[in-house]
Amino acid sequence: MKKIGVVVTILLSFVFASQLFAKEIKATVTYPYKSFNSDTKKAAMEKARKTAWKKYTMSFPMAKKTTYKENKKEFMSQMGEFIVEEVIVQQKNDKNNKVYKLALRITIDDMSVNELFVALSAAGNQELGEASDFGSLFIARIKTTAKGYDAKRVKITDKQGVDNVTQNNATDGNKNVDAVSVKSFSKKTTGGSTERKRTKVTWEVDESMNESLTGALNEHLANAGFEPMDYNDLADYGAPYMDEIYQETTDKATLKGRTIKAIKLAAMDAEWPFFGYGTADLDLPKIDPATGLFKVSAKITYKVLMFKNGKSRTVATVRPTQVFGMGEEEDYATTEALNKAAEKAMSTVLAQLQKKGIR
């Protein structure tokens, strides 16, 4: 029984790992015909396939769309290899109107698509000896605590009082009698405001996770034709040491201006053409209600600088973006989140560099 359990676990892990790099797209088409036959079904399948593929490519970032349009024939020629599964969800032959309706779900190997983007990139077309040096500082931070605050409510009440006085006079011929009665009325107006405080979050830099993130990032850089450089080498040129970087990024989400300036000067002195820096903030693991698996989210930011003639300029930017990792164990979900963070950052950066024709 133990052997069967191990085999099942391995199979589940393999299937789940495959799904992490695949995307499911659904397309519904209507295909008119003169006479219904097997060719009608084939034509409808091809139409649905291309419709789903188009929906998939429409999800690309702007820079990636530009690269795709420039190399559309190359991608279309390999579309059959990218589609790893096709499932007919629903089909109907409307004989009265002579139309065949088809709902198709396809699974696309997203990793293979990204590999083609890399192969077509300007950096990827270089020889290894001509690869550009690319230094990087990608910090992995994990959330340790998150303290929330109840909303503070302020209530303002305005009261106004009005007295209504009634006086009655009477006489019996000998003396006068005065009677006074008082009635009180009040008016109450309420209003106010609600004040909320941001959740206090505590972050911590994890060195082992940081090494995993850097390793995944360097793999993508190498596959794209760049030569990954070790940040620690910049210490010889006056850049802050890693322990200083860790301490600074634990306190705040971004590096201080003077720290970035010191790194820029060191990278220029080291004659690195490119340097990228950013953070990947990992949330606390949660249970995904749909699958029952652990789910870890990672918010990434990344920026790439290019140095030329003693000046630096930003050539690629990854705006705050969220990716997710899932797994049967917390560690596995965290590792997947780190891998997704590196993949998302580099795919965005490479697409922007290629669009600008930067090697």
matplotlib code that plots the C-alpha trace (Angstrom):
import matplotlib.pyplot as plt

x = [0.0, 2.9, 4.3, 0.9, 0.6, 4.1, 3.2, -0.1, 1.7, 4.3, 1.7, -0.4, 2.7, 3.6, 0.1, -0.1, 3.3, 2.4, -0.8, 1.2, 2.8, -0.4, -3.4, -6.9, -8.9, -12.5, -14.0, -17.5, -18.1, -20.9, -20.1, -22.6, -22.8, -24.6, -24.4, -23.3, -20.4, -17.1, -15.4, -17.9, -16.8, -13.1, -13.6, -15.5, -12.8, -10.1, -12.2, -12.6, -9.0, -7.9, -10.5, -9.2, -5.6, -6.5, -8.1, -4.9, -2.6, -4.9, -3.8, -0.2, 1.3, 1.7, 5.4, 4.8, 1.9, 4.3, 6.8, 4.1, 2.7, 6.2, 6.7, 3.1, 3.8, 6.4, 4.0, 1.1, 3.3, 3.9, 0.4, -0.3, 2.7, 1.7, -1.8, -1.4, -5.1, -8.5, -11.8, -15.2, -17.4, -20.6, -21.7, -25.0, -26.1, -28.9, -30.4, -33.1, -30.7, -27.9, -25.3, -23.0, -22.3, -19.2, -17.7, -14.0, -11.6, -7.9, -4.9, -1.8, 1.8, 2.6, 6.2, 6.9, 5.4, 7.6, 10.6, 9.9, 9.7, 13.1, 14.5, 13.2, 14.6, 17.5, 19.6, 18.8, 20.1, 23.6, 26.5, 27.5, 30.7, 28.8, 26.3, 25.8, 26.6, 23.4, 23.6, 20.5, 19.3, 16.0, 15.0, 12.5, 10.6, 8.1, 5.2, 5.6, 2.7, -0.3, -2.1, -5.5, -7.3, -11.0, -12.6, -12.8, -16.3, -16.9, -20.6, -21.7, -25.1, -26.6, -29.6, -31.8, -34.5, -37.7, -40.1, -43.7, -45.2, -49.0, -50.5, -54.1, -55.8, -59.0, -61.0, -63.9, -64.6, -62.4, -59.0, -57.1, -55.6, -52.7, -51.8, -48.7, -48.0, -44.7, -44.2, -40.7, -39.8, -36.4, -34.8, -31.8, -29.5, -26.8, -23.8, -20.1, -17.3, -15.4, -11.7, -9.6, -6.0, -3.9, -3.1, 0.4, 2.5, 5.9, 8.3, 11.4, 14.1, 14.7, 18.2, 17.4, 14.4, 16.5, 19.0, 16.2, 14.7, 18.1, 18.8, 15.5, 16.1, 19.7, 18.4, 16.0, 18.7, 21.1, 18.4, 17.8, 21.5, 22.7, 25.6, 24.2, 26.6, 26.8, 25.8, 28.4, 31.1, 29.9, 31.1, 34.7, 33.4, 31.7, 28.2, 26.5, 27.0, 24.1, 23.5, 23.0, 20.6, 18.7, 18.4, 17.2, 14.6, 13.3, 12.3, 10.7, 9.6, 12.0, 15.7, 16.8, 17.8, 21.4, 21.6, 20.4, 22.9, 25.8, 24.8, 24.5, 28.0, 29.4, 27.8, 29.2, 32.6, 32.4, 31.3, 28.1, 25.7, 22.6, 21.4, 18.0, 16.6, 13.3, 11.4, 9.1, 6.8, 5.4, 2.1, 1.4, 0.2, -3.5, -5.8, -7.4, -11.1, -11.5, -8.6, -7.8, -4.1, -1.8, -1.7, 1.0, 0.8, 3.8, 3.7, 6.7, 8.2, 11.4, 13.3, 16.2, 18.8, 21.1, 24.5, 26.1, 28.6, 28.6, 24.8, 22.0, 18.4, 15.5, 14.9, 12.3, 9.9, 7.6, 4.8, 3.4, 2.1, 0.8, 1.5, 0.5, 2.0, 0.1, 1.0, 0.2, 2.8, 3.6, 7.2, 6.2, 3.6, 6.3, 8.8, 6.3, 5.5, 9.2, 9.6, 6.5, 7.8, 11.1, 9.3, 6.9, 9.6, 11.9, 9.2, 8.0, 11.6, 12.7, 9.6, 10.3, 13.9, 13.1, 10.6, 13.3, 15.8, 18.2, 20.9]
y = [0.0, 2.4, 1.9, 2.6, 5.8, 6.9, 6.3, 8.2, 11.1, 11.3, 11.1, 13.9, 16.0, 15.5, 16.3, 19.4, 20.6, 20.3, 22.3, 25.2, 25.9, 25.4, 27.6, 26.5, 28.5, 28.0, 29.1, 28.8, 29.0, 28.7, 27.1, 27.4, 24.5, 23.4, 19.7, 18.3, 15.8, 15.0, 17.9, 20.2, 19.0, 19.4, 22.9, 23.9, 22.4, 24.4, 27.6, 27.0, 26.2, 29.4, 31.4, 30.0, 30.7, 34.3, 34.7, 33.4, 35.8, 38.7, 38.2, 39.0, 42.3, 45.1, 44.5, 40.8, 41.5, 43.5, 40.7, 38.2, 40.3, 40.6, 36.8, 35.6, 33.2, 31.4, 31.1, 29.9, 27.3, 25.8, 26.2, 22.5, 21.7, 24.3, 22.9, 19.8, 18.9, 19.6, 18.7, 19.2, 20.7, 20.9, 20.5, 20.8, 20.4, 22.9, 21.2, 23.9, 26.8, 24.6, 25.6, 23.5, 24.9, 23.8, 24.7, 23.7, 23.8, 23.7, 23.5, 25.5, 24.8, 28.3, 27.5, 26.3, 29.5, 31.6, 29.6, 30.6, 34.3, 33.9, 32.2, 35.0, 37.7, 39.9, 38.7, 35.1, 35.5, 36.4, 34.0, 33.0, 34.9, 38.1, 37.8, 41.0, 41.0, 41.3, 41.9, 41.5, 42.1, 40.4, 40.2, 37.6, 38.8, 36.8, 38.1, 37.1, 38.9, 41.0, 42.9, 44.4, 47.2, 47.7, 50.8, 53.8, 55.4, 59.0, 59.9, 63.5, 64.5, 67.9, 68.6, 71.6, 72.3, 74.4, 75.4, 76.1, 78.3, 78.7, 81.2, 81.2, 84.0, 83.7, 86.0, 85.5, 89.2, 89.6, 88.4, 87.2, 83.7, 83.0, 79.5, 78.7, 75.4, 74.5, 71.8, 70.9, 69.7, 68.5, 68.0, 65.5, 65.5, 62.8, 62.4, 61.4, 59.6, 56.3, 56.1, 53.1, 52.3, 50.3, 46.7, 46.6, 44.1, 42.7, 41.5, 39.4, 38.6, 34.8, 34.1, 30.6, 31.8, 34.7, 32.2, 30.2, 33.3, 34.5, 31.0, 30.9, 34.5, 33.7, 30.6, 32.8, 35.3, 32.6, 31.1, 34.5, 34.8, 37.1, 36.4, 36.5, 38.4, 38.0, 41.0, 40.3, 41.2, 44.8, 45.1, 45.6, 48.7, 50.3, 48.8, 47.9, 44.3, 41.9, 42.0, 45.7, 45.2, 42.6, 44.9, 47.8, 45.8, 44.3, 47.7, 49.0, 47.7, 49.7, 50.5, 54.0, 56.5, 56.7, 52.9, 52.7, 55.5, 53.5, 50.4, 52.3, 53.8, 50.4, 48.7, 51.4, 51.0, 47.2, 48.0, 46.0, 47.0, 46.0, 45.8, 44.9, 45.2, 44.5, 42.6, 39.5, 39.8, 36.4, 36.3, 33.8, 30.4, 29.9, 27.0, 27.4, 26.5, 25.2, 22.7, 22.2, 22.9, 25.5, 28.7, 31.4, 34.7, 36.8, 40.5, 41.4, 44.7, 44.9, 47.5, 47.2, 49.9, 50.1, 51.9, 53.7, 56.6, 57.0, 57.4, 55.1, 54.9, 52.6, 50.2, 47.8, 48.0, 45.4, 47.2, 45.6, 42.3, 39.3, 35.6, 32.5, 29.2, 26.1, 22.8, 20.0, 21.3, 24.9, 24.7, 23.4, 26.2, 28.8, 27.4, 27.6, 31.2, 32.1, 30.4, 32.1, 35.4, 35.0, 33.8, 36.7, 39.3, 38.0, 37.4, 41.0, 42.4, 40.4, 41.4, 45.1, 44.8, 43.0, 45.6, 48.3, 46.2, 46.2, 43.6]
z = [0.0, 0.7, -2.8, -4.3, -2.2, -3.4, -7.0, -6.7, -5.0, -7.8, -10.5, -8.9, -8.5, -12.1, -13.4, -11.2, -12.2, -15.9, -15.3, -13.8, -17.2, -19.2, -19.9, -20.7, -23.2, -24.3, -27.7, -29.1, -32.9, -35.3, -38.7, -41.6, -44.1, -47.3, -46.5, -43.2, -43.2, -41.6, -43.3, -41.6, -38.2, -39.2, -40.5, -37.3, -35.1, -37.0, -36.6, -32.9, -32.5, -34.1, -32.2, -28.9, -29.9, -30.7, -27.3, -25.8, -27.7, -26.8, -23.1, -23.9, -22.5, -25.0, -25.7, -26.1, -28.6, -30.7, -30.9, -31.7, -34.6, -36.0, -35.8, -36.2, -39.1, -36.9, -34.0, -36.2, -37.9, -34.4, -33.0, -33.3, -31.1, -28.5, -28.1, -25.9, -25.4, -27.1, -25.5, -27.2, -24.4, -26.4, -30.0, -31.8, -35.4, -36.2, -39.3, -39.8, -40.0, -41.4, -38.9, -36.7, -33.2, -31.4, -27.9, -27.7, -24.7, -25.6, -23.3, -24.4, -23.3, -22.1, -21.3, -24.8, -26.2, -23.9, -25.0, -28.6, -27.6, -26.0, -29.1, -31.3, -29.0, -30.0, -27.1, -28.0, -31.5, -30.2, -30.0, -26.4, -26.6, -27.6, -24.7, -22.7, -19.0, -17.0, -13.2, -11.0, -7.5, -7.0, -3.3, -2.0, 1.1, 3.1, 5.1, 8.7, 10.3, 9.3, 12.0, 11.1, 12.9, 13.5, 12.0, 14.3, 14.2, 15.3, 15.9, 16.1, 17.6, 17.5, 19.8, 19.7, 22.3, 21.9, 24.7, 23.9, 26.7, 27.0, 29.5, 30.6, 32.5, 34.5, 36.9, 39.3, 39.7, 42.8, 41.7, 38.7, 38.4, 35.9, 34.9, 32.8, 31.2, 29.4, 26.8, 25.5, 22.0, 20.8, 17.4, 17.0, 14.0, 13.8, 11.5, 11.7, 10.0, 9.9, 10.1, 9.1, 9.5, 7.1, 8.1, 9.6, 7.8, 8.8, 6.2, 6.4, 3.8, 3.5, 2.2, 1.0, -0.9, -2.3, -3.7, -5.3, -6.9, -8.1, -9.6, -11.4, -12.8, -13.9, -15.8, -17.8, -18.5, -19.7, -21.9, -23.4, -24.3, -21.5, -19.2, -15.6, -13.2, -9.4, -7.5, -4.8, -7.3, -7.2, -3.6, -5.0, -6.7, -3.7, -3.9, -0.5, 0.7, 0.6, 4.4, 4.1, 1.3, 3.3, 6.3, 4.2, 2.3, 5.5, 6.8, 3.5, 0.1, -2.0, -1.8, -0.7, -3.3, -2.2, -2.2, -5.8, -6.7, -5.2, -7.1, -10.4, -10.0, -9.1, -12.1, -14.4, -13.0, -13.5, -17.1, -16.8, -19.7, -17.8, -14.2, -12.9, -9.4, -7.7, -5.1, -4.8, -1.8, -0.8, 1.2, 3.9, 2.6, 2.4, 1.5, -1.9, -1.4, -5.0, -4.9, -1.3, -2.1, -0.5, -2.4, -2.1, -3.9, -4.8, -5.8, -8.0, -9.2, -11.3, -13.3, -15.7, -16.3, -19.3, -18.9, -21.8, -22.1, -18.3, -18.1, -17.1, -18.4, -17.7, -20.6, -19.0, -16.1, -14.5, -12.8, -9.6, -10.7, -8.8, -9.5, -7.7, -6.7, -5.6, -4.2, -1.7, 0.7, 1.8, 0.6, -2.8, -3.3, -2.2, -4.6, -7.5, -6.5, -6.7, -10.1, -11.4, -10.1, -12.0, -15.2, -15.2, -14.5, -17.3, -19.9, -19.4, -19.5, -22.5, -24.5, -23.8, -24.7, -27.9, -28.8, -28.4, -30.3, -27.3, -27.1]

ax = plt.figure().add_subplot(projection="3d")
ax.plot(x, y, z, "-o")
ax.set_aspect("equal")
plt.show()
